[in-house]
Amino acid sequence: MISETAKDTIYYIVFCIAAVAIIYLFLMVLMRADLGEFTPDSGTSTTMYGLKRRILHYATANNRLPTSIEEVPELEVLSNSNTDGWGLPIQMVINDTEVTLISYGKDKKSGGTGPNLDFSHIFQAKTPSGEWADENDEGYPSWKKQSKIRWDKSEYQEN
């Protein structure tokens, strides 16, 4: 008959082996993940979200919106890029307190289809009560208008 101490030791060893096997499998899956599935417009969307937060941070600190993207400060925990998924500058248009961030796509021209399609996000910099929107509040401001992200990688492949 096996003592209680021996049973506990066996359970502990089996648990450790199982934990190591699960960690190993997780790492193998992670290392084989195809991270190339992200399209330039999904990168652009992420950059625009960071820009929105940085713009609202600036507005709160200065009681005004920035006059250019270059004026927007970098923040420690965000991507501080001002370029779209093609490495082109994101444009900012301000109409009163409505901010529009625009990427003209791969061809750098207004209009187009596929990878040349314009990509824009629009948000209100002030709440309905007239205060600057909180850059950390995920609920407000939501994007007033947001381009649809295209997940078909074939649109971005060179011919």
N, C-alpha and C positions, 0 to 999 in steps of 0.2 A: 504494500500500500504506500502511496506517495504522501509525504507530509504536506501540510498547508503551506509551508515556506517554499517547498519545491514547486508546488502548483502555482504559487504567486510568481515565482521566478520564470516558470515556463510561460505564463500569461504575459509577463512583461517582455520577454524575448519575442514572442509571437507578435505582440503589439508593435514593438520597435521595428521588426522586419516589415510588417504591413505598412507602417508609417513611411519607412524609407522607400518601399516599392511605390506607394502613392505619390510621394514627392518626385521620385525618378520619372514616373509616367507623366506627371504634370509638366516637368521640365522638358521632357521629350516633345510633348505636344506643343508647348510654347516655342521651343526652338524650331519646330517645323512649320509654325504658323506662317502663312503667306501674308506678310504685312504690306505687300505690294497691291492689295486690293483697294487701297485708298486712292481716290481720284483727285485731280487738282482742285475741283470745286469743293470737295469735302475739306481739304486743307484750307481753302479760301474761307469757307464757313467758320472753321475754327478760329482763323485769324480775325475774322470780322467780329466774332463773339468777344475775343480778347480786346479788340479795339473799342467795342461798345463799352466794356467795363472801364477801360482806360480813359475814354472820353468822359464818362460819367464821374469818374474819380477827379478828373481835372475840373469839370464844371462845379462840383461840390466844393473843391478847394479854392477856386477862383471866382465863384459866383457868375460864371459866364462859360459859354462853350468855346472851345479852341477855334482859332481862325484857320488852322491847317493841321494836317495829320502830323507834320513835323513838330508841332507844339505839344502834342499829346505825350505825357510822360511814360516812361517805362515803369512797370510794376513788377515786384519781385517774383510773384508766383504765377505769372502768366507768360505766354509767348508774347514777345514784344515786337513781333514782325509787323511791318506795314505793307507787306507785299502779298499778292495772291498766290495760288498754287503754281503759277507759271513764273513766279519771281518778278512780276510786274507790280508797280505801285497801285495800291488801292486808293480810289478817289473818295473824297468826302464832300457832300453837298449839304449845307445847312439852310433850312427854311424855317425861320423863327426858332422853335425848339424841336423841330422834326429833323432828325439826322438820317441821311442816306449814305450808305457805304456801297461803292460800286467797283466791280471788277469787269473790265470789258472783254475778258476771256483771252484765249490764246492769240488771237489776231490783233489785239489792242484797239479794236474799232467798235463803235456802238453798233448793236444789232448782231446778227449772225445766228448760226445754228450749231448744234453739237458743241465741241470744245470752244467755239467762237461766240457762243451765246453769252449775253451780258448776265451778270450775277449780282444781285443787289439785296441788301437787307436795310429795312427802314425801321427806326424806333423813335419814340417820344422821349426826350431828355428830361421832361418834367412830368410829375404826377398830375392827376386832375385837380389836386388842391394847389398846384403852382410851385411845389417844392421840387428840387432836383431829385431825380430818381436815384435810388440807392443802387450803386454798382454791384453790391453783393446780393441783392434781392433777386432770387431766381424767378419770382412770380411777376415782378414788374421791374422794368418795362419788358414786356414780351415783344418780340418782333412784330411790328405792325404789318409788314409785308416781308416775305422771305422767299427767295428763289428755291425751286425744287432741286434737290441734289440728284444728279444723274449717277447711277451706280454701274452703268454699263462701261467697263473699261475699254471696250473696242472703240468708243468714240474718241479716245485720247491717243490711240496708237498711231505712230507715224506710218504713212503709206509710202 
